Amino acid sequence: MPRRWSRHQVLALVAVMAGLALLLFPQLPPPENRALALSVGAIGLWATGAIPEYITALAFFTLAMLFGVATPAVIFGGFSSAAWWLIFGGLVMGIAVKTTGLGERIAQRLARGFGDSYWGVITGVTVVGVILGFVMPSSMGRAVLLMPIALSLADRFGFTPGSKGRTGVVLAAAFGCHVPTFSVLPANVPNMVLVGATETAYHYVPTYGAYLLLHFPVLGLLKTAVMVPLIVWMCPDRPRPAPAVPGTPLRRSERGLSLLLAGALGLWMTDSVHHINPAWVSMLAALILLSPGIGLVDRKGFSEQVNYGSLFYVAGIMGLGALVDTSGLGGRLAAAIIGILPLSPGAAAPNFASLSAVSTLVGLATPLPGVPAVLTPLAGEMAKASGLPLEAVLMSQVLGFSNPLLPYESAPLVVAMQLGREKMGPAQRLCLLLAVLTILVLLPLDFLWWRLLGWI
């Protein structure tokens, strides 16, 4: 009996065929066309999950080198990126949190605060992620810190690997510590790229308070309120909490790991003072945990529990982002979109919608930190065409890069899902559902909020 293809496999085949068609019938200059063809095929395979993500990454590396799409420094740049080493350190710390029992101890304390309801668990994990955004400036660092605890919490409530409840907890941690915090100025990389680009190009630097007042009520608070019921609806489950056990004193290994994590958290929170990248803090923590004599992560645990497939996947995503950035595809797409936008003075609502659309769509062709890098130089032209203040046009970029349509646009989401040992399919669906609700509900509310504040 012939084997039936799944919908995801059909979509993946369409994406691969589209990439081949672009290669055979070029629409752009050869370097850009090859980059576009490879990007379409890779994104299609990653988005559908038709084959394991690490195999797609290996295929991306191989084909990019065989066809000379870009230099090795670009394609393999992910392996030397801070994000790659941050997730490596995070995987080691996750092993230590699990094997020492510290994760279970923290999970027990959180469980008492969250209650025994599924709504309470998902809400609690999401809110913890958002709160971390105010004290910890790295979304990847927040994922590294929160995800092992979230997994222990899932175990505490009886959510086994593969269950909907476990997927829901992972989604709450991954999205909670990243998506709403685009509304907090120093919390995510794209925010800071925007600030740097606007200062360089226009000598405009938004203050922390003004940025928070403009974006957090809708893109932070209301988006969190929308995200929680979406996760509960997507991944319905019923907690089966483990019986409470009498408290025991901290073991030596737990005390040592607690001190190490506290030190790492302190360095992550104060990186604006010492300027040490969170990735190198993560590496130092991993080195200490792996060092002979300390024994919190032994050789067997390191060999068997580190997910090397996720490391290749993250490197592939980083390589794809670098390829799109260096090939000029993002700038070409932005210029094409701006050329057809219905921008006109006095049309506040269409202008607001158009500016939101351009930053959202550019995010499909470049990593989210690349959105302000591509659009900020064009902001003056868009301000003139729309009649809006330059500051409003610059801040409108947040509306788009805070609303990723696909997980691959955002390295922290990819990293968090890999740390949670979950497939990208649920994150893909949540991204799309959240994007639809943002466009239909939150952006109209945000327009009214901007009008109330006098920005447009």
C-alpha distance (Angstrom), angle and dihedral (degrees) to the residues before:
residue distance angle dihedral
M1 . . .
P2 3.85 . .
R3 3.78 115.7 .
R4 3.80 114.9 -114.1
W5 3.77 118.2 -131.5
S6 3.78 118.6 -126.6
R7 3.80 122.1 -125.1
H8 3.80 90.6 -108.1
Q9 3.80 91.7 52.7
V10 3.81 91.0 50.4
L11 3.82 91.4 50.1
A12 3.80 90.6 47.4
L13 3.81 90.4 51.5
V14 3.81 90.3 49.9
A15 3.82 90.4 52.0
V16 3.81 92.4 49.0
M17 3.82 91.4 47.2
A18 3.82 89.6 49.0
G19 3.80 89.1 53.4
L20 3.81 90.8 50.1
A21 3.81 90.8 47.9
L22 3.80 90.6 53.3
L23 3.79 89.0 50.0
L24 3.82 94.1 49.6
F25 3.81 96.4 39.7
P26 3.82 104.8 34.6
Q27 3.80 119.6 -155.0
L28 3.82 97.6 178.5
P29 3.81 136.9 40.5
P30 3.85 109.8 -65.7
P31 3.84 99.4 -100.1
E32 3.81 93.6 48.3
N33 3.80 92.6 40.9
R34 3.80 93.0 54.2
A35 3.80 90.0 47.4
L36 3.82 90.9 49.5
A37 3.82 93.5 48.2
L38 3.80 93.2 49.7
S39 3.81 92.1 44.2
V40 3.82 93.4 51.7
G41 3.81 92.1 50.2
A42 3.81 94.9 45.5
I43 3.80 94.5 45.1
G44 3.80 90.5 48.9
L45 3.80 92.5 52.6
W46 3.81 93.7 44.8
A47 3.80 93.7 45.2
T48 3.81 94.3 50.2
G49 3.81 98.0 37.7
A50 3.81 89.0 -142.5
I51 3.81 89.6 149.3
P52 3.83 129.0 19.8
E53 3.81 111.5 -72.3
Y54 3.80 94.7 -123.7
I55 3.84 91.1 56.1
T56 3.81 89.5 54.0
A57 3.81 88.3 49.8
L58 3.81 91.7 51.5
A59 3.82 90.1 47.6
F60 3.82 89.4 50.3
F61 3.81 92.0 52.0
T62 3.81 93.1 45.7
L63 3.81 98.4 46.5
A64 3.80 92.6 43.4
M65 3.79 90.1 56.5
L66 3.82 96.2 40.4
F67 3.81 92.8 52.8
G68 3.80 96.6 36.3
V69 3.80 92.8 -122.0
A70 3.81 92.0 157.5
T71 3.78 140.9 -19.6
P72 3.82 121.1 -73.5
A73 3.81 88.6 -112.7
V74 3.81 89.0 62.9
I75 3.81 99.8 39.3
F76 3.81 96.4 43.1
G77 3.81 94.2 34.3
G78 3.79 90.2 107.9
F79 3.80 90.8 72.6
S80 3.80 90.0 59.8
S81 3.81 95.2 41.2
A82 3.78 122.5 111.7
A83 3.81 89.7 -124.0
W84 3.82 92.2 60.1
W85 3.79 93.1 52.2
L86 3.79 91.3 43.3
I87 3.80 91.3 58.0
F88 3.82 90.4 44.8
G89 3.79 90.3 55.4
G90 3.79 89.8 42.8
L91 3.80 92.0 54.8
V92 3.81 90.6 52.8
M93 3.81 92.1 47.4
G94 3.80 89.5 48.3
I95 3.80 90.4 55.5
A96 3.81 90.2 50.7
V97 3.82 93.2 48.2
K98 3.80 89.9 53.1
T99 3.81 100.9 41.1
T100 3.81 96.4 45.5
G101 3.80 92.9 50.0
L102 3.81 92.7 -123.0
G103 3.79 91.5 120.0
E104 3.80 91.4 54.8
R105 3.81 91.1 48.7
I106 3.82 92.7 51.3
A107 3.81 90.1 44.0
Q108 3.81 90.9 54.9
R109 3.79 91.2 54.2
L110 3.81 93.2 46.2
A111 3.81 90.7 46.7
R112 3.79 90.4 59.5
G113 3.80 89.3 55.6
F114 3.80 96.2 43.6
G115 3.80 95.7 48.5
D116 3.80 125.8 -142.7
S117 3.82 98.9 -68.9
Y118 3.80 123.4 103.4
W119 3.80 89.9 -132.1
G120 3.79 89.1 55.2
V121 3.81 92.9 50.9
I122 3.82 95.2 48.8
T123 3.81 93.0 42.5
G124 3.79 92.5 47.3
V125 3.81 95.6 49.8
T126 3.81 91.7 46.0
V127 3.80 93.9 48.9
V128 3.81 92.1 47.8
G129 3.81 88.0 54.6
V130 3.80 91.8 50.8
I131 3.81 92.8 47.4
L132 3.80 90.4 51.3
G133 3.81 86.9 58.2
F134 3.80 89.5 68.2
V135 3.80 94.8 53.6
M136 3.81 104.5 28.5
P137 3.81 118.2 54.5
S138 3.81 98.8 -160.3
S139 3.81 118.4 77.9
M140 3.80 89.9 -164.5
G141 3.77 89.8 50.8
R142 3.80 89.4 51.0
A143 3.81 90.0 51.9
V144 3.80 91.2 49.2
L145 3.81 90.9 50.8
L146 3.81 99.3 41.0
M147 3.80 104.2 37.8
P148 3.84 99.1 67.8
I149 3.80 89.0 49.4
A150 3.81 90.6 47.5
L151 3.81 90.3 52.3
S152 3.80 90.7 50.7
L153 3.79 88.5 48.9
A154 3.82 89.5 52.0
D155 3.81 89.2 52.6
R156 3.80 89.8 48.2
F157 3.82 90.7 56.3
G158 3.80 94.2 46.0
F159 3.81 97.4 -105.2
T160 3.80 102.9 148.8
P161 3.83 124.0 -160.9
G162 3.79 109.0 -74.9
S163 3.81 94.5 24.4
K164 3.79 122.0 124.6
G165 3.78 90.9 -124.1
R166 3.79 92.3 57.9
T167 3.80 90.9 47.9
G168 3.80 88.9 50.5
V169 3.81 92.6 52.2
V170 3.82 91.3 48.8
L171 3.82 91.1 49.1
A172 3.82 90.6 48.9
A173 3.80 91.1 52.8
A174 3.82 95.4 41.8
F175 3.80 96.9 46.9
G176 3.80 97.1 31.6
C177 3.79 94.7 58.9
H178 3.81 93.1 45.0
V179 3.82 120.8 23.9
P180 3.85 102.9 51.4
T181 3.81 91.1 40.9
F182 3.81 92.3 69.7
S183 3.80 81.2 86.1
V184 3.83 92.4 61.9
L185 3.80 110.3 78.7
P186 3.82 105.4 -134.4
A187 3.82 96.1 27.6
N188 3.84 101.1 90.4
V189 3.79 134.9 34.0
P190 3.86 97.4 -121.4
N191 3.81 89.3 56.1
M192 3.79 91.5 56.3
V193 3.82 93.2 42.9
L194 3.81 87.0 54.6
V195 3.80 92.0 50.8
G196 3.80 92.1 48.1
A197 3.81 93.3 46.8
T198 3.81 94.4 47.5
E199 3.79 92.0 48.3
T200 3.80 92.2 49.4
A201 3.80 96.6 44.8
Y202 3.81 103.1 33.2
H203 3.84 107.1 10.6
Y204 3.80 88.8 -119.1
V205 3.81 120.2 137.1
P206 3.83 118.2 178.3
T207 3.79 114.7 -140.4
Y208 3.80 121.4 -121.7
G209 3.80 92.8 -114.1
A210 3.81 96.3 46.4
Y211 3.81 91.9 48.4
L212 3.82 91.7 47.7
L213 3.82 93.4 48.0
L214 3.80 92.4 48.6
H215 3.80 98.4 46.5
F216 3.82 113.4 18.4
P217 3.84 101.3 68.0
V218 3.83 92.6 60.6
L219 3.82 108.6 14.7
G220 3.81 92.7 39.0
L221 3.79 111.7 26.6
L222 3.82 101.7 28.2
K223 3.79 93.2 38.7
T224 3.81 89.0 55.2
A225 3.80 89.2 49.6
V226 3.82 89.4 52.7
M227 3.79 95.2 42.9
V228 3.81 97.5 56.1
P229 3.83 97.2 58.3
L230 3.81 89.8 42.8
I231 3.81 90.8 57.4
V232 3.81 92.0 45.3
W233 3.82 90.2 49.9
M234 3.82 94.0 45.8
C235 3.80 95.9 45.5
P236 3.82 108.3 28.4
D237 3.78 115.6 -177.2
R238 3.77 142.8 143.3
P239 3.80 122.0 -120.0
R240 3.78 117.4 -121.6
P241 3.80 99.3 -168.4
A242 3.76 117.9 -156.3
P243 3.80 115.2 -116.5
A244 3.77 112.7 -87.0
V245 3.77 112.9 -101.7
P246 3.79 125.2 -151.9
G247 3.77 113.6 -95.1
T248 3.78 116.4 -99.7
P249 3.80 129.6 -164.1
L250 3.80 117.4 -92.6
R251 3.78 111.6 -89.7
R252 3.78 119.0 -129.0
S253 3.81 91.9 -105.2
E254 3.81 91.0 51.4
R255 3.79 92.0 49.3
G256 3.79 91.5 49.8
L257 3.79 92.9 48.2
S258 3.81 91.3 46.0
L259 3.79 90.8 54.7
L260 3.80 91.3 46.7
L261 3.82 93.2 49.8
A262 3.80 91.2 45.6
G263 3.79 89.6 52.6
A264 3.81 91.8 48.0
L265 3.80 91.1 47.9
G266 3.79 90.6 49.8
L267 3.80 91.3 52.3
W268 3.82 91.8 45.8
M269 3.81 91.3 50.9
T270 3.80 93.4 49.8
D271 3.80 100.8 41.9
S272 3.82 89.7 120.6
V273 3.81 86.8 64.8
H274 3.81 102.9 43.8
H275 3.87 97.7 22.8
I276 3.81 93.8 -140.5
N277 3.80 109.9 149.5
P278 3.84 113.1 -116.2
A279 3.81 88.3 -125.7
W280 3.80 92.7 63.4
V281 3.81 90.0 48.3
S282 3.80 87.7 52.6
M283 3.82 90.6 49.5
L284 3.80 91.9 50.0
A285 3.80 90.5 51.3
A286 3.82 90.5 49.3
L287 3.80 91.4 49.1
I288 3.80 91.5 52.3
L289 3.81 92.0 47.7
L290 3.82 91.9 50.0
S291 3.81 96.1 43.8
P292 3.84 116.4 116.0
G293 3.77 112.5 -105.7
I294 3.78 94.4 31.3
G295 3.78 94.3 67.3
L296 3.80 100.6 -177.0
V297 3.83 88.6 130.4
D298 3.79 112.8 25.5
R299 3.80 128.9 -161.8
K300 3.80 93.8 -96.0
G301 3.79 93.6 49.9
F302 3.80 91.2 48.4
S303 3.80 93.5 48.5
E304 3.79 96.5 45.4
Q305 3.81 105.2 33.5
V306 3.81 105.4 40.8
N307 3.81 107.8 99.5
Y308 3.80 101.7 -136.3
G309 3.81 91.6 176.3
S310 3.80 89.8 64.5
L311 3.81 90.3 51.9
F312 3.82 91.3 55.1
Y313 3.80 89.8 46.6
V314 3.80 93.3 52.6
A315 3.81 90.8 47.0
G316 3.81 89.1 51.3
I317 3.80 92.4 51.1
M318 3.81 90.1 49.1
G319 3.80 91.1 48.5
L320 3.80 91.3 50.6
G321 3.80 91.1 50.5
A322 3.80 91.5 50.0
L323 3.81 90.7 47.9
V324 3.81 93.2 52.3
D325 3.79 91.0 45.3
T326 3.80 97.2 49.4
S327 3.81 94.7 40.8
G328 3.81 92.9 59.9
L329 3.81 94.6 -123.7
G330 3.81 92.6 129.3
G331 3.80 93.7 53.6
R332 3.81 91.9 45.5
L333 3.81 91.1 51.9
A334 3.81 92.5 47.2
A335 3.80 92.6 50.8
A336 3.82 91.0 48.4
I337 3.81 93.1 49.8
I338 3.80 94.6 45.9
G339 3.80 89.0 51.5
I340 3.81 91.3 63.2
L341 3.81 100.5 36.2
P342 3.82 115.0 120.0
L343 3.81 94.0 -127.3
S344 3.80 115.0 161.3
P345 3.83 135.0 152.3
G346 3.79 114.2 -95.5
A347 3.82 95.9 20.2
A348 3.80 96.4 107.4
A349 3.82 99.3 167.4
P350 3.85 97.2 45.1
N351 3.80 89.8 45.0
F352 3.81 91.5 50.8
A353 3.82 91.2 48.6
S354 3.81 92.6 46.4
L355 3.79 94.1 50.4
S356 3.81 90.4 48.0
A357 3.80 90.2 50.1
V358 3.79 96.3 50.6
S359 3.82 94.5 51.9
T360 3.81 90.8 45.4
L361 3.82 93.7 50.4
V362 3.80 95.1 43.8
G363 3.81 86.3 57.0
L364 3.81 87.8 65.8
A365 3.80 91.0 60.9
T366 3.79 100.5 39.3
P367 3.82 135.8 28.9
L368 3.79 112.1 -89.1
P369 3.83 94.3 -103.0
G370 3.81 86.2 57.1
V371 3.82 93.0 60.2
P372 3.83 95.7 78.2
A373 3.80 90.4 39.2
V374 3.83 89.6 57.1
L375 3.81 100.2 37.2
T376 3.81 103.9 37.1
P377 3.84 94.4 73.5
L378 3.83 87.8 52.7
A379 3.82 94.8 48.6
G380 3.80 94.8 92.9
E381 3.79 91.3 55.3
M382 3.82 91.6 47.3
A383 3.82 91.8 47.9
K384 3.81 90.5 52.6
A385 3.82 92.5 48.1
S386 3.82 94.4 46.8
G387 3.77 99.6 37.3
L388 3.81 89.1 -131.1
P389 3.81 123.1 135.0
L390 3.79 112.8 -90.8
E391 3.81 90.4 -121.5
A392 3.82 91.0 57.5
V393 3.81 92.0 50.1
L394 3.80 90.7 49.9
M395 3.82 93.2 48.6
S396 3.82 91.1 47.3
Q397 3.80 88.3 74.2
V398 3.81 88.2 73.8
L399 3.81 89.1 63.2
G400 3.80 89.5 63.7
F401 3.78 106.7 35.2
S402 3.82 90.2 47.3
N403 3.82 88.3 58.7
P404 3.84 107.5 61.1
L405 3.80 113.2 -174.2
L406 3.81 93.6 -161.5
P407 3.82 129.8 29.8
Y408 3.81 94.0 -127.5
E409 3.82 89.0 68.9
S410 3.81 89.1 70.2
A411 3.79 120.8 53.1
P412 3.84 93.0 -162.7
L413 3.82 90.8 58.2
V414 3.80 91.1 49.8
V415 3.80 91.3 47.0
A416 3.81 92.9 47.6
M417 3.81 93.8 50.2
Q418 3.80 90.5 48.7
L419 3.80 91.2 49.5
G420 3.80 87.3 50.4
R421 3.83 90.1 51.6
E422 3.80 91.3 -128.3
K423 3.79 129.9 135.2
M424 3.79 118.6 -108.8
G425 3.82 94.8 -118.4
P426 3.83 96.3 88.1
A427 3.81 91.0 45.9
Q428 3.81 88.7 49.7
R429 3.80 92.0 53.4
L430 3.80 93.2 45.1
C431 3.82 91.1 49.9
L432 3.81 91.4 53.2
L433 3.81 95.3 44.1
L434 3.79 92.2 46.2
A435 3.81 90.5 47.3
V436 3.82 91.9 52.0
L437 3.81 92.7 49.3
T438 3.80 90.6 44.9
I439 3.81 91.8 53.0
L440 3.81 95.5 43.1
V441 3.82 100.4 37.8
L442 3.80 115.8 8.9
L443 3.81 100.4 44.0
P444 3.83 93.2 53.0
L445 3.81 88.0 50.0
D446 3.79 89.5 46.8
F447 3.81 89.7 52.0
L448 3.80 89.6 55.4
W449 3.82 90.3 46.6
W450 3.81 91.5 51.8
R451 3.82 89.5 48.8
L452 3.80 90.7 50.1
L453 3.80 90.9 51.8
G454 3.81 91.4 47.0
W455 3.81 97.2 -117.3
I456 3.82 94.0 127.0
